[in-house]
Amino acid sequence: RRRLRRLRRLAPGLTPPAGLGGIGGLPGGALDVGDDDADEDEDDDDEEEGEVKFRSLPRFMAKYTNARPPKDTDILSTPKVHILASHSIDGPWEKLYDPIDPESDYLPPAPISMPVQTDTYKVSEEDVRSMQLVASNKLTLSPQSCFGKRGPMYIVACAVNQSSYDDGSQWKNSKDKRFTPGQKVMPPPFNDRCVAVAGRCGHACEPYGTRPLKHCLPNGYINMSALVDDIPIQYNRVTPVFMFAYVLLLGFAVKTVMLCPGIFSPYKRCQYYDPEMTKALRYILVVGVTGGGDEGKGTMIRNTIGMVSGLPPSCKCRFIVCNNEEGHRLEMMTCWEKFCAVLAAIPNVGGLSYEENLRQFLAVWTEETRDMRLDSMGAKVRKLDEKILARLSGKTAMAKIRKDVKWARFGSALDRLEAALDALKADLDTDYNKFTPMIPEQDYVRDWMPPNPNWTSLRMHFTSRAKPREDPRNIMVQHVAVGTWYYKV
């Protein structure tokens, strides 16, 4: 009765158009409101209850059939139904409901005029600090179509160590991960590579139970005896491995005896330098060779400083430093003479011997020039830098050694050494790396000894072999140094 009363209230001005279904099970086209007189008492009861306003139609359900998915890649698209309403069959028609989130498959549609409250999430401190157990090794497969080829199918899930199988650097010539989609793997047993394994079996794209599957249990699981088995442990303690190790040890022993025979016999040697060791020698010869290319005056002076600084203390034999100039250049010999003048100007006063003063000065001079390279003083340099020139000529070494207490007592005795250093500096600063060829047919030899031969065992020599013009009259002596030596025929 209450339902009929509500229909009578909707009856005036609401006549459904032809073709539309009835509301609430009533036939379309008209509303059967019943007899007004028969229900007069009921209307009086409704008036006593007050006026009733309806904001929506009664509850109804929309069903659609023969809905086909579109013929494209979006095969998971869901058909939708829109409910339209109008006060007249001629329109305008308006949508009653609209989806809250079009991308969501779970949120129901809501009336258009209804405000939708956005959900806000507040994470409490207790939830952040709480401990939860998450089953990360759970896998659920829900395929909507055939998975693989039609027929029997076995699916095995294998849990492996991620650090071993995802790190491509642990596999030779492999830049990608160890496993890729579609990659073939070794057959069972799987417990040699998996920390956990399980399997399902069935028929793909055909009814289950058409024919029995091997190793498949009635509940659809693969029998574990087909997935795992006893893996025999392999050891390297076998005869071939022992023989290989013995051959390696024997070969190492033979190699040691051949290459290191001295380790099995005593050999007397001095741990430190002793001047008595030089008594058995006639001389110690150090040769510095300069030629063409990137070797000029600066290279010769730097090398000569290092060779002279190797003078052993209290040497009992001759210590000879020889500069062999193969370029046959006159300026090289002149610069060598300037260097020898510096050695001759070393003072022999202050209670120290000449050789000791010479070794002290050369030690400081070597530290100033040991790190010089060809790019700063080679033959390709046209003019030396002022700092390089001061270090190469010994001026900076002289300034440092003057601060020493022992050398500060020499006083005016160092004036001669200063003059010799100035002459060497002027020679290096004038026409640097501009050379004049000497007479090619002559050998040039210069010698130097200290002012007093008994002061030191150091001797200096400058040699420059001749470069005669070769013609058919030359005697070919196995292509050795034509002009350096002469032969009596």
KOLKEZA-466007 format. One record per residue: z, y, x of N, C-alpha, C in turn; residue in one letter. Coordinates in steps of 0.05 Angstrom, whole numbers, plus 5000, padded with zeros to 4 digits. Each point is the difference from the previous one (the first is absolute). Example, Ala and Ser with C-alpha at 12.3 -4.5 7.8 and 13.67 -1.06 7.14 Angstrom:
residues 2
515648865264500050244982500050245018A/498650214993500150245016501450224985S/
***
This chain:
residues 489
500049765016500050244984500050255017R/501749995021500050245018497350045012R/498649795006497350035012498150124980R/500249934975498250124980500650294996L/502650075001500750284996498850175023R/500049895024498950155023497050034997R/498749794989497150024997499350214979L/501650034979499550204980500250285011R/501950035019500250265013497650075017R/498749795012497750055017497450004983L/500249934975497549974984498650264996A/501350224992498450254995498650095025P/497450044998498450115022499449805022G/500749754997499649805021498549774988L/497450015002498249794990498549895023T/500549765009498649885023497149994995P/498450055020497149984997499249714997P/497649984988498949734996499449875027A/500749755002499449855025502549985018G/502050174996502449985016501949804987L/501449845016501949814989502350124986G/501249864984502450104986502350035018G/502050144991502450055016502249824989I/501249865018502249834992499149774982G/497649905003499049784985498650084974G/499950264993498650094976497050015006L/498449964980497150015004499150285006P/497850025015499050275007498650134976G/499750275002498650154979501850154982G/502349904993501950144982502849885004A/501950144991502749925001501049934973L/501249774997501149924974502950104999D/500450214985502650134999501749894977V/498949844982501549894978500350184976G/501849944982500550154975502150215005D/499450254993501950215005502449974981D/499549924975502249974981501849775007D/498849795011501649775006501950055023A/499350185016501850055023501350274999D/500350114976501250274998502850005009E/501449784994502849985008500350005030D/498149865013500249995029499550275012E/498150174987499550275011502550174998D/501449964978502450164997502049935022D/500149745007501849925022499250135026D/497350015004499050125026500750305001D/499850144976500550285001502950055006E/501749824991502850035006500549965030E/498449835012500449955029498950235017E/498350174990498950225015497149955006G/498750215011497149985006499749845026E/498049815000499549835023497350095012V/500050075027497650085015499149785018K/497549934999498849795016498550125024F/500749935024498750115024497849815011R/499849764990498049825010499349804978S/497949855005499249794982501849765003L/500049834981501649755003499149845024P/501749835010499349835023497649824994R/498150005019497749834997499149905027F/498249815001499149875025497050025000M/498950075024497150015004499249765017A/498049854990499049775014497050045004K/499049915024497250025006499149735011Y/497649924993498849745009497450055013T/499149785014497450005014499850235021N/502250065013500150205021499149875026A/497950105013498949895024500550195023R/500749895024500350185023497450115009P/500050225013497450125009498849835023P/497450025003498649855020499950165027K/502350025012500150135026502349885016D/500850125021502149895018502850024988T/500450184980502650044988500549794979D/500349755008500349784980502849994989I/501950155011502750004990500650234981L/497950144991500450234982501049904973S/501750154987501249934974498850174978T/498949884979499050164977502350154986P/499550234990502050174987499050084973K/501950064981499550084973501350274996V/498550194989501050274994500350044970H/502350084990500650054972499450304994I/498250054981499250274993501050064972L/500750244994501050084973498650264992A/499750044974498750244990501050044971S/500150254990500850074973497649964981H/497749965011497649964984498149815014S/498349874984498149815011498050145017I/499650264995498150165016501250115026D/502549955004501350085025501350274998G/500950115021499849895027502049775005P/499149825018501749775006501450055026W/502549945002501750055023501449745008E/500449965026501549775009502950034994K/501249784992502950004994501649925024L/498949825017501549905022498450045026Y/501450025022498750035026501749855020D/498849865019501649855020501750195017P/502449925005501850165018499050005029I/499349765009498949965027497549834998D/497650115003497549844997499949775021P/501250045023499849805021502049774996E/501950034982502049794996499249824977S/500649745004499549804979502549934984D/502250145005502549934987501050224982Y/499550255005501050224983498450014974L/501350004977498550024974499050294996P/498150034982499150274993502150154984P/499950265000501950174986498550214984A/501250104978498750224985499350245018P/497950134992499050225017502050225001I/501250064977501850234998502849945011S/500649755007502649935009500350065030M/501950155008500350065029500949745015P/498949965023500649765016501850095023V/502249875001501950075022499349845025Q/499850145021499449875026502649875011T/499749755008502349855010500750115028D/502550055004501050085026501949785010T/499749955025501649785013501950135020Y/502449934998502150095018501249775015K/499850005026501049795016502850075010V/501949854993502750055008500549905028S/502250105012500749925027500849705001E/501149904978500949734999497649815000E/497850084986497649845000498749995027D/500150235015498750015026501549825020V/502750004998501649865019500549714992R/499249924976500649734991498149805013S/500949765001498449785012498749844978M/497549945003498549854981498549785013Q/499749784986498549775010497350004986L/497950015017497350014990498649755009V/498949854981498649755007497250085008A/499650045027497450095010498149775004S/500949764998498249775005499149864974N/500150154978499249894974497250094994K/498449814992497150064995499349894972L/498750174984499249924973497050064998T/498449804992497250034996499349974971L/498750204988499250004972497150074999S/498249825007497250064999499050024971P/498250184995498750044974497349864998Q/499149895022497349875000500249775020S/497749875004500049775019500650095028C/501749845013500850065028498749795018F/497750075012498649815017497849854985G/499149805013497849844988501249814979K/498249914983500949834978500649725011R/502249884991500749745009502949995010G/500749795014502849985010500550225021P/502550114999500750215018502949965009M/500550055026502649995012500650275012Y/502250124993500950265011502649955015I/500150085026502349975016501050275010V/502550064996501250255010501649935025A/499450155022501249955026501350255010C/502650005005501550235010500149985031A/498950205014499950005029501650235011V/500550005026501450225013498150235004N/500850234988498250235001499550105028Q/502150015017499750105027498149835017S/499649754993498249835015497250004991S/499650034973497349974989498750264993Y/501550224997498850264993499450175024D/501149935023499650165025497549905014D/497950164998497449925012500149995030G/501950155014500150005029500949745012S/501149824983501049745011497849795000Q/497650074990497849814999497850105017W/498849835016497950075019497550094986K/498950235008497450104990500250044969N/502350084990500350054972501350274995S/498550174986501050274994501150024971K/499449804983501050004973502449814997D/500949984975502249824995499149715002K/502049825003499349725005498649884975R/501050064976498849894976498450214985F/497749934991498250174984499149854976T/499350144978499149864976497649825005P/500249754990497949815003500049855026G/502050045017500149865026500849714997Q/498849835015500649724999502549945018K/501749824991502449935015500049705004V/501849915017500249715005501349864976M/499349744996501049854977503049945004P/501349884979502849935003500449785021P/502449985010502550124990500350305008P/501350154982500250295004502650085012F/501949825004502650085011499950055030N/497649975012499750075028499650305004D/499450154978499450285002501450164979R/501149874979501250144977503049965001C/501550214993502949984997500749914972V/498250034981500449904973497249954988A/499849794983497449934989500449884972V/498250064982499949884973497250004990A/499449844980497249984991499949934970G/497950104988499349934972497349884999R/499549844979497449864998499250014970C/497449984996499050004973496950005000G/498950044975497150014997499250294994H/498150105015499150274996497750004980A/500250174979497950054981499349754984C/502049834996499649764983502749914990E/500149864978502649914989501549835020P/502750045000501749845018500249724989Y/500049815018500449724993497449854994G/497750125007497549854996499949765018T/501050035025500049785018502450055019R/501249785009502450045017499350115028P/501950165010499750125027501749855020L/499049965024501549875021502150195011K/502349905005502350155011501050204980H/499449984975500850204980502049884981C/502450124997502049904982499550084972L/501249874980499550074972500850294993P/501950125014500750274995498250215012N/497849925013498250185012500650085029G/501949895013500750065027498849785019Y/499350095024499049825020502449845012I/499649755004502149845012500650095028N/502650055006500850115026499349815023M/499749754994499349815022497150055010S/498450134983497350065008499850275015A/502250164999500050265013501450005026L/502149855003501650005025500249715010V/500549985026500349745013501550045026D/500849795012501450015026498150095022D/500850215014498350115022501249895026I/498549845015501149905025500250235021P/502250015013500550215021498649915026I/498450175011498649945025501550125024Q/500449855020501350095024498050005024Y/500650175019498350015024501149835023N/502049844995501149835020498549735000R/497550025008498349765001498949985029V/498949785006499049955028497850195008T/498050064984498050195010501150285007P/502050094984501250265006501549995026V/501549795005501549975025498149995024F/497849864998498149985021498750285006M/499450154979498950275004502050185014F/502649984993502050175013500349925029A/499949745006500349925028497650105017Y/497649994989497750105015500250305005V/501050164981500450285004502050055022L/502349864999502050045021499049925028L/498549785001498949915026498050215011L/498350104982498150205010501350265009G/502250084986501550245009501349955027F/501149765004501249945026498050015023A/497649884995497950005021499150285006V/499750164979499150285004502150165016K/502549954994502250145015500049935029T/499749745006500049925028497650115015V/497650024987497650105014500150305005M/500950154980499950295002502550125012L/502249875000502550115011501249815020C/498749955022501249825020502450125014P/500250265001502150135015502749974987G/500149924975502649984987501549755008I/498749825014501249755008500850005030F/499450225014500650015029501450275005S/502050005018501450255006498250205015P/500350254993498550215013501850245005Y/500350075025501850225008498650264997K/501250184986498950274996502350204998R/499450255005502050214999500050124972C/502450044990500250124974499550305001Q/500650135023499650285004498550065026Y/499050255002498550075023501950025024Y/499049905023501550015025498050095021D/500650225015498250095021499349785021P/501849815003499449795019497649834992E/499350014974497749854990497350105012M/499950255008497650125010499649955030T/501949885014499649955029497849805005K/499649824983497949795004497250104994A/499750254990497450104992499050205021L/497450005004498850205018499650274986R/499249994975499750254984499849924971Y/500550214983499649984971497850214993I/497949914988497750174994499750034970L/499850254992499550074972497550174999V/498049914984497350125000499650124972V/499150254999499250134975497150085002G/498449904981497150045000499250214979V/498450195009498850204981497050005004T/498650024978497150005001498950194980G/497749934988498850184981501449974973G/498550074979501149984973502050214994G/502449924992502150194991502250025021D/499449985025502050025021499350235019E/501950195001499650245017502450055017G/500450265007502250075018502749954987K/500250074974502549964986500849714999G/498049824995500649714999500949905027T/498750105022500849915027502850095006M/500750254994502750105007502149854984I/499549954974501949864984500549725010R/497949865008500349725010501350005028N/499450205016501250015027503050054999T/500850174981502950064997501549744993I/498849844982501349754993500049805023G/497949995016499949815022502050075022M/500250265007501950095021502949964991V/500550034973502849974991500949715001S/498249815005500849725003500949945028G/500550195017500949965027502849865000L/500349765010502649875000501950155019P/502550014994502050135018500449835025P/500150135023500649875026498049775005S/497550064994497949795004499649955030C/500049745007499749925028497149965009K/498150044983497249975006498550254990C/497450025008498450234991499649984970R/500350234987499350034972497650184998F/497749894994497450145002499050054972I/499350264994498750084975497250085007V/498049874988497250055006498650094975C/498750235001498350104978497149945007N/498749834985497249935004498350154980N/498550205010498450174983497149905001E/499149874979497349894999497950204990E/501050234990498050204991498850165022G/501149985025499050155023499950304994H/502350114990500250284992501850155020R/499050235009501550155020502550124988L/500050104976502450124988502349804997E/499449754997502149804998501649975026M/498550015023501349995026501750255005M/499050234992501550255004502650004984T/499949904975502449994984502049805011C/499049785012501749805012501550135024W/498650165016501350145023502250194990E/499550144977502150184990502549844992K/499649764989502249834992501649915025F/498649935022501349925024501650235012C/499050244997501550245010502650034985A/500149934975502550014985502049795011V/499049765006501849805012501150095027L/498350135016500950095026502150224998A/500050154977501850234997502749924989A/500549744995502649914990502150065022I/502250144993501950085021501649765010P/500950025025501649805013502650135009N/501450124981502550155006502149924980V/502450105003502149954981501449745004G/499849885022501349755005498649764988G/497850044986498549784989497549955016L/499149755001497649935015497550094985S/497850015016497550094988499149804978Y/500349745005499149804981501650014974E/502650055002501650024976499350244983E/499550245013499150234986497349954987N/498249865015497349944989500249834975L/501749805000500249814978501350154976R/501950185004501250154978498050184987Q/498450145017498050194988497849854985F/499149785012497849844987501049874974L/502649934998501149894976499950194977A/500750265005499850204979497150064993V/498350025020497150064996498749784984W/500849755004498949774985500750024970T/502550084994500850024972498450224986E/499150205015498550224987497149924995E/498949815014497149944998499549724989T/502049844994499549714993498749984973R/500450184982498949984973497450164996D/498850095021497550154998497749814995M/498250084982497749844993497450135008R/497849855000497550115009498950224982L/500950004975499050214982501150285007D/502250015016501250255008499450085029S/499249815017499550075028497849835013M/498349874983497949845011497650175009G/497949865008497650145011498550164979A/500549944974498650144979501350274993K/502450055011501450254995498950215020V/499250234989498950215017502150185012R/502350034986502150175010502649894990K/502049975018502549894993501750194984L/501649894982501950164985502250095019D/501250244995502050115018502449815003E/500949884979502349825002499249745015K/497649904995499149765015499650075029I/499050245006499650085028502650025014L/502150124987502650035013501349735006A/499749814982501249735003498449855022R/497350024999498449845019500350115028L/500350265004500250115027502849985011S/502049914985502749975011501850244996G/499050214986501750244997502449954981K/499549854978502349944983502049825013T/499049815016501849825015501750165020A/498850205013501550175019502150164986M/499350104975502050164986502449834991A/499549754993502249834992501749915024K/498849945023501549905022501650225014I/499250254996501550225012502850024987R/500249904975502650024987502049795011K/498949805015501849805012501850135021D/502549915002501950135018499149965029V/498949765007499349955028497650175008K/498050024982497650165007500550304998W/502150084985500650294999501050115027A/501049825017501050095027497850045020R/497549924994497950025019499150295004F/500250164979499450285002497150065008G/499650155021497350085009498449775011S/501349775005498549775010498049894979A/500350094975498249914979497650194997L/499950225015497850194997497449875008D/500049845021497649865009499049804979R/501849864987499249824979498950154976L/501150234994499050164978497150105006E/499550085025497350095007498049774998A/500849765009498249774998499449934971A/502050024982499549954972498250214987L/500350255009498250214990497149955008D/499649905025497349955010498849774984A/501649794994499049784984499350094971L/501750174989499550104973497450174999K/499650175021497650165001497549835002A/500249785016497649825003499449864974D/502149924984499549874975498950194979L/500750255002499350204980497250135006D/498949945024497450125007497849804998T/498050064984497649834997500949714995D/501749974980501049734994497649824991Y/499849775012498049804994497150105005N/499750185019497450085010499849905029K/498249825005500049865026497450055015F/500349985027497750035018499649735015T/497749884998499649745014500150035030P/501249815013500150005029497549865011M/499750015026497649875013500149714994I/498049894986500249724991500049805022P/498950075023499749805022502549975016E/502150164995502450005017502449894984Q/501849875015502649924990502050235006D/501650064980502150215003502749864999Y/501550035022502749885002501950215010V/502350024986502150195008502649855001R/501750065019502649875003502250215000D/502449924992502350185000502549845008W/501750135016502649895007502050225000M/502549944996502150214998500250165026P/501250244999500350165024501349855023P/501949834993501249835020499549714991N/498549845016499449734991502549834995P/502350075012502449844996501550074975N/499250224985501450084977499749804977W/497649894997499549824977497849815008T/499849784985497849805005497650064983S/499950224985497850074983497650105017L/497649894993497550095012498050034977R/498250215003498150064980497249985012M/498149904984497249985008498150074977H/497950145007497950074981497349885011F/498849844983497449875009497950064979T/497650055009497750044982497649885014S/499149774989497949865013497350144998R/498349955019497450135000498249874978A/498150164991498049904981497250065011K/499249855020497350065012497849944980P/497850135004497749954983498849735008R/499749834981499149735005497049995002E/499049855019497149965003499649725011D/497549915004499649735010501249945028P/500850215015501149955027503049924999R/501350044976502849934998500449695003N/502149935013500749715003501649934976I/499049824983501449914976502249805008M/502550084997502249845008501549914974V/498849834985501149894976500950224980Q/498650225001500650234982502850105003H/501150015024502750095003500050285013V/501150194988500750265011498250105022A/497650064993498150105021501150275009V/500550025026500950265012503050005005G/501649834988502850005006500649895027T/498649785007500249885026497350015014W/500149985026497449985014500049745016Y/497749895004499749735012498350035025Y/500849875021498449995025498249764998K/497350055002498049794998498949955028V/
***
